[in-house]
Amino acid sequence: MRELKESIKITGLHIIVSLVSIILSFPFWFLTKYPYLYSGIFTAVYIIVIYNAGWDMGMRDSRKIGEFNPSIKRAVLVGLLSSVISVILFIFRVICPFVFPRIWSASGAGFELMLTDHPVTVIVDILYKLWFFPCSGFMGKGDFIGYLLPILIIPVVTVISYLFGLKKISWFVKYYNKLVYKDKKKNNK
């Protein structure tokens, strides 16, 4: 039951980051001309958000109180459950061009007949790119690996961050203390 709750939380965070990156694409439209830069920034934000969720889960389990016991299987299960929608969209994206082949349609100024993708295939592709909008700049024009790699972010980052949370290893705390708290030795001089 905890695994389902955690996976819903991570899926919700995924949706929030995707929506925020879509919304921020409007005021920062000039960055969309450089898709690798824009996607690099938002993919980093996306990874950090997922990392923090996995790290918190590992930190809670490291206490070994009640139902909170360390279990890497739990982290793997949460990562996989969080990726269900992504995998379903990916399967539809891969299957649609075969089920709905390219069609001849009139386009252009003189309405020349051109071979174009079926509307269902286009809609599925748009849905997939919206679902992974933070990573959409890396997807290109249908590269299989570019479409597959974003699916792996949640399971891999969740398990790695869970392990760091179990060991209470935090890169953020080290820098947070230096940023927030003043050094007393420097202030006394």
N, C-alpha and C positions, 0 to 999 in steps of 0.2 A: 504494500500500500504506500509506503514512504517513497518507493522508487517511482511510482506513478505520479505522486505529488511533486517530486523533484523534477521529473521529466516535463510535467506541465509548466512548472516554473521556468525551466530553461527554454522551452518552446515559446512561452510568453516573452521572455527576454529576446529571443530571436526575432519575434514579430515586432517588438518595440524598436530594436536596432534597425530593422529593415524599414519601418515606417519613418523613423527619424532620418535615416539616410536618404529616403525618397523626398521627405520634406526639405531637408537641407540642400538637396540638389537644385532647388529653385533659386535660393539666394546666392548659392555658389555655382551658378550655371557655368561660369567661366572655367571651373575646374573639370567640368564634364567633357571639355575639349581634350583633356588629358586623362583618358579613362584609367590608365594604370596608376596615376597619382591619386585620383579621386578614390578609386577602389582600394588602393593601398592604405590610405588613411582610414577609410571606413571598415576595411577588413581588420585592421589593427584594433579599432574600437570594438568591433564585433568579437574578436578573440579575447580581448581584455574582459569584456562583460561575461562571456561564457567561462573564462578562467576564474573570475571572482565567484561565480555561482558554484563551480566545482570545488574551489578552494574552501568556501564556507561549508560545503557538505562534508569535506574531509576533516575540517577543523571540528565540526560538531561530533563526527564519529570518533575522533581521537580521544574524546573525554571518557568513552566506555561507560556511559551511564544509561541504564534502562535499555531502550531500543537503539541507542546510539552505540554501535560496535563497528570497528573497522572491517570493511568488506570491499575488496577490489571488485568482486563480482557485482556488487550493488552499483558501483560507479560505472562499470561496463554496461550494465542493464539500463541505467539512467541515460547514458549516452546513446545507446541504441534506440530506446523508446523515444528519445527526443528527436531522433532522425527519421521516424516513420513517415511523416508528411513529406519530408525531403526525398526519401526513397520512392514514395508513390509518385510524386511529381516527376522524378527522374525517369522512372519506368514509362510513364505516359509520354515524356519528351522523346524517349528513344523509340517507342513503339509507333507513335503517331505518324511519322513519315512513311511507314510501311502500310499502315491501315488506311491512311488518307494520302494517297500519292499526289504528286504535283499535278496541277491542272492548267489547262490553257485558259487564259483570261485576257480580256481586252484592256490594254493600258497604254499610257503614253498619249502624246498630243493627237496622233492620228489613229488612236485606238488599235495599235498593232497587237497582234496576238502574241502573248509571251507565256512561257512556261513559269508558273509561280507556285509557291507553296499553298496547300489547301488551307482555308481559313481556320479549321480546327487545329492544325499543326501550328499555325501562327499564334493562336490564342494560348495553347499549351506552352509554347516557347516564352511568350510574354509573362504568363503566370509564373513560370520557373524563374525567369530573370527578376521579377518583382519579389519573389520569395527570397532569393539570394541577391537582392539589390546591392548590399555592401560589396559583394564579390563580382558583380555583373561585368565590370570592365575587363576582368580576366577571362571571361567566357568567349569573347570574340564572336565569330559568326558560326557557332555550332561545333566547336572543337570538343570531342568526346571527353578528353582529359580535363579540359576547362570546365565542363559541366559536372564532372564526377568529383573533383577535388573539394568543392565547397561542402559536399555532403560529409566528408571526413572530418571537417573542422570540429563539429560538436562532440563526436565520440572520442576523438584523440585528445582534444583540449580538456574535456571533462575528466578523463582518466588521469592525465598528467597532473592537472591542478588538484585533483582529489588526493593524489599521492603526496604532493607538496603540502596540502592542508593537513594530512595525517601527521606529517613530520613537523608541522608548524613552521615551515620555511616560507617566509614572505619577503619578496623583493621590495614590496611597497613600504613596509614598516621601517626598513632601514633608511629609506630616503624621506619618508614622511616625518620622522623625528628630526632629521636635519633641517627640513624646511619649516617646521612649525615651531620647534623649540630653539631659543637662542642659546648660544654658547656663553656660559657664565664667565669664562676666562677672558673672552674678547670684550665683554661689557664692563669688566672691572678695571681695564686699563685706561 
